[in-house]
Amino acid sequence: MDKKLKQLLKQANSLDELVDLIKQVDFSEIKSTEISLIDKSIKKLSQKPEFKIAYLGNYTIEPLPSYVNVFSVSEGIIAGEYIGSYQQYFQELLNPNSPLINYNPDLIYLDISLRELQPKIYYEYSSLSLDERKNSLNFIISHISDWLKVAVNQTSANILISNFLQPNFYQTGIADLNQEYGESEFYLELNLELLRLLKKESRVHLFDIERLASRFGKEQVQNAKMYYIAKMEWRENFLPTIARELIRYIKAIKGYTKKCLVLDLDNTLWGGVVGEEGVMGIKIGQGDPVSEAFLEFQRKIKTIKDRGILLAICSKNNINDALEAFEKRPEMPLKKSDFSAMEINWERKHENLQKIASTLNIGTDSLVFIDDNPAECSLVTQMMPEVKTILLPSDPATYSGLLDQLNEFEKIQILQDDLSKATQYIQNKQREDHKQQIGDMTSYLQSLGTEIKIWEATEEDLPRVHQLFSKTNQFNLTTIRYSMAEVEEFFRDGNYDLTVVSAHDNFGEIGIIALYLVDLREKPYLLIDSLIMSCRAMGRGIETAIVNHLKTKYLTNYPEIQLSATYIPTKKNKPVVDFFEQQGFEVVEKEETGTKKYILKSESAKLIDSSWIKIIA
């Protein structure tokens, strides 16, 4: 590392200044002492960590945590670490007063070295009988399964468990592939069994280090000398790759997934300028390298959409020329219908990005914008720093790989609600057009034929419940971000009422769009702990119907019961600042921060008209 940069990193006076300096660091040749220096500067300038990670294993894990801390702060996340004692990953869980349990991590990362756990498999596989090989596999899976049961019961953490590397060279050489239960088959089955085991738990996930090592270059990931000296499993230049993969999980767990990918058109979705070269002159499809590169890029974008990410267009162009390209170039994988919003005009792009966010009813910080024009990207970055803006390189052959490198669209799970999201936004556009045709709001609401179904959450609903807690900002009265473990605890605890709401109307299914959590522990004084609804369901009275349901369920015919609630203001939940007042709740306390506390007694619990909504409960 450059001496001047190293000195500046030491002398940084603020976290923002440090992050700007970190962006100048070349991590491809960085040394562990330099990473440690940056990590120490982060700890000196930051408050307590917002995301705590426990690193467990049976080899020397350092300095991986320092890499994770440095990369995470660049993503706006202050990570902290607990490094488990060597080979003590089981014992530390079994002791209720262990440092690990007291640390209360948000994430546990477990990486087990097979040469430590089962040395005979690693060193003497060719000498083992068929039964010994299969028994060893069963032992490894049982060992991890037993550890996992304890970890799930003893902690509320999300859990990542690494799989195992296929050997670079089989002990019997190429003959292994023709042997009965050779090494290749053993490792394939081991990793598949591990994957199947981990899929059974909603907050447990596989960390695919085998894939990372293959991508990095397997012969470069391990250093025999360092293993013999210090029991270090991984070569240090592989650690940034592991750390960046961990960041993907951290961002997904924290709900930092962006919601919309916004794209330019000319020299972004296709080669050339459609207004100058004409529809048939732009490059997209088979036949030449440039056209095929843009074809692959569009295919890659399509896979992003399949994760439940919205697509939008922001382009300075003649709208008729642009739309004609989608109509007359059928070889394009992306169709007009794939885009949930379009701003194709000659206005400034940062203004059009604001319109796109408004159309989709999401924050501008939920956008990723890709463009080939440096001036446009620079202006958007200046005017909208919250938007992740990406300037495309000059070679379109690199575009698809650039999308692979993004971690903004990672999700722990892709739910049915994600898969139907683009369709739901198209339906919302149809609803808006219908509203404009009718003109009268009352008639419009009655014409929608909205039905909502309300039921106590089932185990299958919990991933969607967690997603609503993690990602809903506007209609979220308290914005408490409960972890998956906490959601599971509410589900199991009879002292809480965790209820979900789905909706559909004449335009289609809207999916599970709302939930409420009522704390029943202090009867007859009940607390509405959380009331959350997806922004795409706002503005049609569903929220009033839900509160009417709560009033009927808990207050009608129960004069002794009293409902209390809280509104905690954030930058994004201003749309519900007066929601409880509108529903008849009485403000009993208001703090300088804007936090308000409410009560609603049985005699005041009047139902508010939402007769255009049919409730199925």
URNORDA-V912149 format. One record per residue. N is the residue number from 1. RES is the residue in one small letter. SS is DSSP state (H for helix, E for strand, C for the rest). NEAR is the number of other ideal C-beta (glycine too) atoms within 8 Angstrom. Layout:
n:N res:RES ss:SS near:NEAR
n:N res:RES ss:SS near:NEAR
This chain:
n:1 res:m ss:C near:9
n:2 res:d ss:C near:5
n:3 res:k ss:H near:6
n:4 res:k ss:H near:6
n:5 res:l ss:H near:11
n:6 res:k ss:H near:11
n:7 res:q ss:H near:8
n:8 res:l ss:H near:9
n:9 res:l ss:H near:14
n:10 res:k ss:H near:8
n:11 res:q ss:H near:6
n:12 res:a ss:C near:12
n:13 res:n ss:C near:5
n:14 res:s ss:C near:7
n:15 res:l ss:H near:10
n:16 res:d ss:H near:6
n:17 res:e ss:H near:9
n:18 res:l ss:H near:15
n:19 res:v ss:H near:10
n:20 res:d ss:H near:8
n:21 res:l ss:H near:12
n:22 res:i ss:H near:12
n:23 res:k ss:C near:7
n:24 res:q ss:C near:6
n:25 res:v ss:C near:11
n:26 res:d ss:C near:6
n:27 res:f ss:C near:6
n:28 res:s ss:C near:6
n:29 res:e ss:C near:5
n:30 res:i ss:C near:10
n:31 res:k ss:C near:8
n:32 res:s ss:H near:8
n:33 res:t ss:H near:6
n:34 res:e ss:H near:10
n:35 res:i ss:H near:13
n:36 res:s ss:H near:10
n:37 res:l ss:H near:11
n:38 res:i ss:H near:14
n:39 res:d ss:H near:12
n:40 res:k ss:H near:8
n:41 res:s ss:H near:12
n:42 res:i ss:H near:14
n:43 res:k ss:H near:8
n:44 res:k ss:H near:6
n:45 res:l ss:H near:10
n:46 res:s ss:C near:10
n:47 res:q ss:C near:3
n:48 res:k ss:C near:6
n:49 res:p ss:C near:8
n:50 res:e ss:C near:6
n:51 res:f ss:E near:13
n:52 res:k ss:E near:13
n:53 res:i ss:E near:17
n:54 res:a ss:E near:15
n:55 res:y ss:E near:13
n:56 res:l ss:E near:12
n:57 res:g ss:E near:12
n:58 res:n ss:C near:9
n:59 res:y ss:C near:12
n:60 res:t ss:C near:8
n:61 res:i ss:C near:11
n:62 res:e ss:C near:7
n:63 res:p ss:C near:10
n:64 res:l ss:H near:12
n:65 res:p ss:H near:13
n:66 res:s ss:H near:13
n:67 res:y ss:H near:13
n:68 res:v ss:H near:14
n:69 res:n ss:H near:14
n:70 res:v ss:H near:14
n:71 res:f ss:H near:12
n:72 res:s ss:H near:13
n:73 res:v ss:H near:16
n:74 res:s ss:H near:9
n:75 res:e ss:C near:11
n:76 res:g ss:C near:4
n:77 res:i ss:C near:13
n:78 res:i ss:C near:12
n:79 res:a ss:E near:14
n:80 res:g ss:E near:10
n:81 res:e ss:E near:11
n:82 res:y ss:E near:12
n:83 res:i ss:E near:8
n:84 res:g ss:C near:13
n:85 res:s ss:C near:6
n:86 res:y ss:C near:8
n:87 res:q ss:C near:6
n:88 res:q ss:C near:8
n:89 res:y ss:C near:13
n:90 res:f ss:C near:8
n:91 res:q ss:H near:9
n:92 res:e ss:H near:14
n:93 res:l ss:H near:14
n:94 res:l ss:H near:8
n:95 res:n ss:C near:8
n:96 res:p ss:C near:5
n:97 res:n ss:C near:5
n:98 res:s ss:C near:11
n:99 res:p ss:H near:7
n:100 res:l ss:H near:12
n:101 res:i ss:H near:13
n:102 res:n ss:H near:7
n:103 res:y ss:H near:9
n:104 res:n ss:C near:8
n:105 res:p ss:C near:12
n:106 res:d ss:C near:9
n:107 res:l ss:E near:15
n:108 res:i ss:E near:13
n:109 res:y ss:E near:12
n:110 res:l ss:E near:13
n:111 res:d ss:E near:14
n:112 res:i ss:C near:13
n:113 res:s ss:C near:10
n:114 res:l ss:H near:11
n:115 res:r ss:H near:8
n:116 res:e ss:H near:10
n:117 res:l ss:H near:10
n:118 res:q ss:C near:10
n:119 res:p ss:H near:9
n:120 res:k ss:H near:11
n:121 res:i ss:H near:13
n:122 res:y ss:H near:9
n:123 res:y ss:H near:7
n:124 res:e ss:H near:9
n:125 res:y ss:H near:12
n:126 res:s ss:H near:6
n:127 res:s ss:H near:5
n:128 res:l ss:C near:10
n:129 res:s ss:C near:5
n:130 res:l ss:H near:7
n:131 res:d ss:H near:6
n:132 res:e ss:H near:9
n:133 res:r ss:H near:13
n:134 res:k ss:H near:9
n:135 res:n ss:H near:8
n:136 res:s ss:H near:12
n:137 res:l ss:H near:12
n:138 res:n ss:H near:8
n:139 res:f ss:H near:9
n:140 res:i ss:H near:13
n:141 res:i ss:H near:12
n:142 res:s ss:H near:8
n:143 res:h ss:H near:9
n:144 res:i ss:H near:12
n:145 res:s ss:H near:9
n:146 res:d ss:H near:8
n:147 res:w ss:H near:12
n:148 res:l ss:H near:14
n:149 res:k ss:H near:8
n:150 res:v ss:H near:11
n:151 res:a ss:H near:13
n:152 res:v ss:H near:11
n:153 res:n ss:H near:6
n:154 res:q ss:H near:9
n:155 res:t ss:C near:13
n:156 res:s ss:C near:7
n:157 res:a ss:C near:13
n:158 res:n ss:E near:14
n:159 res:i ss:E near:15
n:160 res:l ss:E near:13
n:161 res:i ss:E near:15
n:162 res:s ss:E near:12
n:163 res:n ss:C near:12
n:164 res:f ss:C near:12
n:165 res:l ss:C near:10
n:166 res:q ss:C near:10
n:167 res:p ss:C near:8
n:168 res:n ss:C near:5
n:169 res:f ss:C near:5
n:170 res:y ss:C near:12
n:171 res:q ss:C near:9
n:172 res:t ss:C near:9
n:173 res:g ss:H near:7
n:174 res:i ss:H near:5
n:175 res:a ss:H near:9
n:176 res:d ss:H near:12
n:177 res:l ss:H near:8
n:178 res:n ss:H near:5
n:179 res:q ss:C near:8
n:180 res:e ss:C near:4
n:181 res:y ss:C near:8
n:182 res:g ss:C near:13
n:183 res:e ss:H near:12
n:184 res:s ss:H near:10
n:185 res:e ss:H near:8
n:186 res:f ss:H near:13
n:187 res:y ss:H near:12
n:188 res:l ss:H near:9
n:189 res:e ss:H near:9
n:190 res:l ss:H near:13
n:191 res:n ss:H near:11
n:192 res:l ss:H near:8
n:193 res:e ss:H near:10
n:194 res:l ss:H near:14
n:195 res:l ss:H near:10
n:196 res:r ss:H near:8
n:197 res:l ss:H near:11
n:198 res:l ss:H near:12
n:199 res:k ss:C near:6
n:200 res:k ss:C near:6
n:201 res:e ss:C near:9
n:202 res:s ss:C near:7
n:203 res:r ss:C near:12
n:204 res:v ss:E near:11
n:205 res:h ss:E near:11
n:206 res:l ss:E near:10
n:207 res:f ss:E near:13
n:208 res:d ss:C near:8
n:209 res:i ss:H near:12
n:210 res:e ss:H near:11
n:211 res:r ss:H near:7
n:212 res:l ss:H near:12
n:213 res:a ss:H near:12
n:214 res:s ss:H near:7
n:215 res:r ss:H near:7
n:216 res:f ss:H near:10
n:217 res:g ss:C near:7
n:218 res:k ss:H near:10
n:219 res:e ss:H near:5
n:220 res:q ss:H near:8
n:221 res:v ss:C near:11
n:222 res:q ss:C near:7
n:223 res:n ss:C near:9
n:224 res:a ss:H near:6
n:225 res:k ss:H near:6
n:226 res:m ss:H near:9
n:227 res:y ss:H near:12
n:228 res:y ss:H near:5
n:229 res:i ss:H near:6
n:230 res:a ss:H near:6
n:231 res:k ss:C near:8
n:232 res:m ss:C near:11
n:233 res:e ss:C near:10
n:234 res:w ss:C near:11
n:235 res:r ss:C near:10
n:236 res:e ss:H near:10
n:237 res:n ss:H near:7
n:238 res:f ss:H near:13
n:239 res:l ss:H near:12
n:240 res:p ss:H near:12
n:241 res:t ss:H near:10
n:242 res:i ss:H near:13
n:243 res:a ss:H near:13
n:244 res:r ss:H near:10
n:245 res:e ss:H near:10
n:246 res:l ss:H near:13
n:247 res:i ss:H near:14
n:248 res:r ss:H near:10
n:249 res:y ss:H near:15
n:250 res:i ss:H near:15
n:251 res:k ss:H near:14
n:252 res:a ss:H near:12
n:253 res:i ss:H near:10
n:254 res:k ss:C near:10
n:255 res:g ss:C near:9
n:256 res:y ss:C near:9
n:257 res:t ss:C near:11
n:258 res:k ss:C near:12
n:259 res:k ss:C near:9
n:260 res:c ss:E near:17
n:261 res:l ss:E near:14
n:262 res:v ss:E near:13
n:263 res:l ss:E near:15
n:264 res:d ss:C near:14
n:265 res:l ss:C near:13
n:266 res:d ss:E near:13
n:267 res:n ss:C near:9
n:268 res:t ss:C near:11
n:269 res:l ss:C near:12
n:270 res:w ss:E near:15
n:271 res:g ss:E near:11
n:272 res:g ss:C near:11
n:273 res:v ss:C near:8
n:274 res:v ss:H near:17
n:275 res:g ss:H near:7
n:276 res:e ss:H near:7
n:277 res:e ss:H near:7
n:278 res:g ss:C near:7
n:279 res:v ss:H near:10
n:280 res:m ss:H near:6
n:281 res:g ss:H near:8
n:282 res:i ss:C near:15
n:283 res:k ss:E near:10
n:284 res:i ss:C near:13
n:285 res:g ss:C near:10
n:286 res:q ss:C near:6
n:287 res:g ss:C near:5
n:288 res:d ss:C near:6
n:289 res:p ss:H near:6
n:290 res:v ss:H near:9
n:291 res:s ss:H near:13
n:292 res:e ss:H near:11
n:293 res:a ss:H near:14
n:294 res:f ss:H near:15
n:295 res:l ss:H near:14
n:296 res:e ss:H near:10
n:297 res:f ss:H near:13
n:298 res:q ss:H near:13
n:299 res:r ss:H near:10
n:300 res:k ss:H near:12
n:301 res:i ss:H near:15
n:302 res:k ss:H near:11
n:303 res:t ss:H near:8
n:304 res:i ss:H near:12
n:305 res:k ss:H near:12
n:306 res:d ss:C near:7
n:307 res:r ss:C near:10
n:308 res:g ss:C near:11
n:309 res:i ss:C near:11
n:310 res:l ss:E near:14
n:311 res:l ss:E near:16
n:312 res:a ss:E near:16
n:313 res:i ss:E near:14
n:314 res:c ss:E near:13
n:315 res:s ss:E near:11
n:316 res:k ss:E near:7
n:317 res:n ss:C near:12
n:318 res:n ss:C near:7
n:319 res:i ss:H near:8
n:320 res:n ss:H near:6
n:321 res:d ss:H near:11
n:322 res:a ss:H near:14
n:323 res:l ss:H near:10
n:324 res:e ss:H near:10
n:325 res:a ss:H near:14
n:326 res:f ss:H near:11
n:327 res:e ss:H near:7
n:328 res:k ss:H near:8
n:329 res:r ss:C near:13
n:330 res:p ss:C near:4
n:331 res:e ss:C near:7
n:332 res:m ss:C near:14
n:333 res:p ss:C near:7
n:334 res:l ss:C near:11
n:335 res:k ss:C near:6
n:336 res:k ss:H near:7
n:337 res:s ss:H near:5
n:338 res:d ss:H near:9
n:339 res:f ss:C near:10
n:340 res:s ss:C near:12
n:341 res:a ss:E near:13
n:342 res:m ss:E near:6
n:343 res:e ss:E near:13
n:344 res:i ss:E near:11
n:345 res:n ss:E near:8
n:346 res:w ss:C near:3
n:347 res:e ss:C near:8
n:348 res:r ss:C near:6
n:349 res:k ss:H near:13
n:350 res:h ss:H near:10
n:351 res:e ss:H near:8
n:352 res:n ss:H near:12
n:353 res:l ss:H near:17
n:354 res:q ss:H near:10
n:355 res:k ss:H near:10
n:356 res:i ss:H near:15
n:357 res:a ss:H near:13
n:358 res:s ss:H near:7
n:359 res:t ss:H near:8
n:360 res:l ss:H near:13
n:361 res:n ss:C near:8
n:362 res:i ss:C near:11
n:363 res:g ss:C near:8
n:364 res:t ss:H near:11
n:365 res:d ss:H near:6
n:366 res:s ss:H near:9
n:367 res:l ss:E near:16
n:368 res:v ss:E near:14
n:369 res:f ss:E near:15
n:370 res:i ss:E near:10
n:371 res:d ss:E near:16
n:372 res:d ss:C near:8
n:373 res:n ss:C near:8
n:374 res:p ss:H near:6
n:375 res:a ss:H near:6
n:376 res:e ss:H near:11
n:377 res:c ss:H near:13
n:378 res:s ss:H near:8
n:379 res:l ss:H near:11
n:380 res:v ss:H near:15
n:381 res:t ss:H near:10
n:382 res:q ss:H near:7
n:383 res:m ss:H near:6
n:384 res:m ss:C near:12
n:385 res:p ss:C near:5
n:386 res:e ss:C near:6
n:387 res:v ss:C near:13
n:388 res:k ss:E near:8
n:389 res:t ss:E near:11
n:390 res:i ss:E near:11
n:391 res:l ss:E near:9
n:392 res:l ss:C near:12
n:393 res:p ss:C near:7
n:394 res:s ss:C near:3
n:395 res:d ss:C near:6
n:396 res:p ss:H near:10
n:397 res:a ss:H near:6
n:398 res:t ss:H near:8
n:399 res:y ss:H near:14
n:400 res:s ss:H near:11
n:401 res:g ss:H near:7
n:402 res:l ss:H near:11
n:403 res:l ss:H near:11
n:404 res:d ss:H near:7
n:405 res:q ss:H near:6
n:406 res:l ss:C near:9
n:407 res:n ss:C near:10
n:408 res:e ss:C near:10
n:409 res:f ss:C near:12
n:410 res:e ss:C near:10
n:411 res:k ss:C near:10
n:412 res:i ss:C near:7
n:413 res:q ss:C near:5
n:414 res:i ss:C near:7
n:415 res:l ss:C near:10
n:416 res:q ss:H near:6
n:417 res:d ss:H near:11
n:418 res:d ss:H near:10
n:419 res:l ss:H near:9
n:420 res:s ss:C near:10
n:421 res:k ss:H near:10
n:422 res:a ss:H near:12
n:423 res:t ss:H near:8
n:424 res:q ss:H near:13
n:425 res:y ss:H near:13
n:426 res:i ss:H near:10
n:427 res:q ss:H near:11
n:428 res:n ss:H near:9
n:429 res:k ss:H near:9
n:430 res:q ss:H near:9
n:431 res:r ss:H near:11
n:432 res:e ss:H near:8
n:433 res:d ss:H near:8
n:434 res:h ss:H near:12
n:435 res:k ss:H near:10
n:436 res:q ss:H near:7
n:437 res:q ss:H near:6
n:438 res:i ss:H near:9
n:439 res:g ss:C near:7
n:440 res:d ss:C near:6
n:441 res:m ss:H near:6
n:442 res:t ss:H near:6
n:443 res:s ss:H near:9
n:444 res:y ss:H near:12
n:445 res:l ss:H near:11
n:446 res:q ss:H near:7
n:447 res:s ss:H near:9
n:448 res:l ss:H near:13
n:449 res:g ss:C near:6
n:450 res:t ss:C near:14
n:451 res:e ss:E near:11
n:452 res:i ss:E near:14
n:453 res:k ss:E near:9
n:454 res:i ss:E near:11
n:455 res:w ss:E near:8
n:456 res:e ss:E near:7
n:457 res:a ss:C near:11
n:458 res:t ss:C near:7
n:459 res:e ss:H near:5
n:460 res:e ss:H near:4
n:461 res:d ss:H near:10
n:462 res:l ss:H near:14
n:463 res:p ss:H near:10
n:464 res:r ss:H near:11
n:465 res:v ss:H near:14
n:466 res:h ss:H near:12
n:467 res:q ss:H near:11
n:468 res:l ss:H near:13
n:469 res:f ss:H near:14
n:470 res:s ss:H near:9
n:471 res:k ss:H near:8
n:472 res:t ss:C near:12
n:473 res:n ss:C near:10
n:474 res:q ss:C near:11
n:475 res:f ss:E near:13
n:476 res:n ss:E near:14
n:477 res:l ss:C near:16
n:478 res:t ss:C near:9
n:479 res:t ss:C near:10
n:480 res:i ss:C near:7
n:481 res:r ss:C near:8
n:482 res:y ss:C near:9
n:483 res:s ss:C near:11
n:484 res:m ss:H near:11
n:485 res:a ss:H near:11
n:486 res:e ss:H near:9
n:487 res:v ss:H near:14
n:488 res:e ss:H near:11
n:489 res:e ss:H near:9
n:490 res:f ss:H near:11
n:491 res:f ss:H near:11
n:492 res:r ss:H near:5
n:493 res:d ss:C near:7
n:494 res:g ss:C near:4
n:495 res:n ss:C near:6
n:496 res:y ss:E near:11
n:497 res:d ss:E near:8
n:498 res:l ss:E near:13
n:499 res:t ss:E near:12
n:500 res:v ss:E near:14
n:501 res:v ss:E near:15
n:502 res:s ss:E near:11
n:503 res:a ss:E near:14
n:504 res:h ss:E near:8
n:505 res:d ss:E near:11
n:506 res:n ss:C near:5
n:507 res:f ss:C near:8
n:508 res:g ss:E near:8
n:509 res:e ss:E near:7
n:510 res:i ss:E near:12
n:511 res:g ss:E near:10
n:512 res:i ss:E near:11
n:513 res:i ss:E near:12
n:514 res:a ss:E near:16
n:515 res:l ss:E near:15
n:516 res:y ss:E near:14
n:517 res:l ss:E near:13
n:518 res:v ss:E near:13
n:519 res:d ss:E near:10
n:520 res:l ss:C near:10
n:521 res:r ss:C near:5
n:522 res:e ss:C near:7
n:523 res:k ss:C near:7
n:524 res:p ss:C near:7
n:525 res:y ss:E near:8
n:526 res:l ss:E near:14
n:527 res:l ss:E near:11
n:528 res:i ss:E near:14
n:529 res:d ss:E near:9
n:530 res:s ss:E near:13
n:531 res:l ss:E near:13
n:532 res:i ss:E near:12
n:533 res:m ss:E near:14
n:534 res:s ss:C near:10
n:535 res:c ss:H near:11
n:536 res:r ss:H near:10
n:537 res:a ss:H near:11
n:538 res:m ss:C near:13
n:539 res:g ss:C near:2
n:540 res:r ss:C near:9
n:541 res:g ss:C near:10
n:542 res:i ss:H near:17
n:543 res:e ss:H near:11
n:544 res:t ss:H near:11
n:545 res:a ss:H near:12
n:546 res:i ss:H near:15
n:547 res:v ss:H near:11
n:548 res:n ss:H near:12
n:549 res:h ss:H near:11
n:550 res:l ss:H near:13
n:551 res:k ss:H near:14
n:552 res:t ss:H near:9
n:553 res:k ss:H near:7
n:554 res:y ss:H near:11
n:555 res:l ss:C near:13
n:556 res:t ss:C near:9
n:557 res:n ss:C near:3
n:558 res:y ss:C near:9
n:559 res:p ss:C near:6
n:560 res:e ss:C near:6
n:561 res:i ss:C near:12
n:562 res:q ss:E near:11
n:563 res:l ss:E near:15
n:564 res:s ss:E near:12
n:565 res:a ss:E near:14
n:566 res:t ss:E near:12
n:567 res:y ss:E near:13
n:568 res:i ss:C near:8
n:569 res:p ss:C near:9
n:570 res:t ss:C near:8
n:571 res:k ss:C near:3
n:572 res:k ss:C near:9
n:573 res:n ss:C near:13
n:574 res:k ss:H near:7
n:575 res:p ss:H near:7
n:576 res:v ss:H near:11
n:577 res:v ss:C near:9
n:578 res:d ss:C near:6
n:579 res:f ss:H near:10
n:580 res:f ss:H near:12
n:581 res:e ss:H near:9
n:582 res:q ss:H near:7
n:583 res:q ss:C near:10
n:584 res:g ss:C near:9
n:585 res:f ss:C near:11
n:586 res:e ss:E near:7
n:587 res:v ss:E near:10
n:588 res:v ss:E near:6
n:589 res:e ss:E near:6
n:590 res:k ss:E near:7
n:591 res:e ss:C near:7
n:592 res:e ss:C near:3
n:593 res:t ss:C near:5
n:594 res:g ss:C near:8
n:595 res:t ss:C near:10
n:596 res:k ss:E near:11
n:597 res:k ss:E near:11
n:598 res:y ss:E near:14
n:599 res:i ss:E near:11
n:600 res:l ss:E near:15
n:601 res:k ss:E near:8
n:602 res:s ss:H near:11
n:603 res:e ss:H near:5
n:604 res:s ss:H near:8
n:605 res:a ss:C near:12
n:606 res:k ss:C near:6
n:607 res:l ss:C near:7
n:608 res:i ss:C near:10
n:609 res:d ss:C near:5
n:610 res:s ss:C near:10
n:611 res:s ss:C near:4
n:612 res:w ss:C near:8
n:613 res:i ss:C near:12
n:614 res:k ss:E near:6
n:615 res:i ss:E near:10
n:616 res:i ss:E near:7
n:617 res:a ss:C near:6
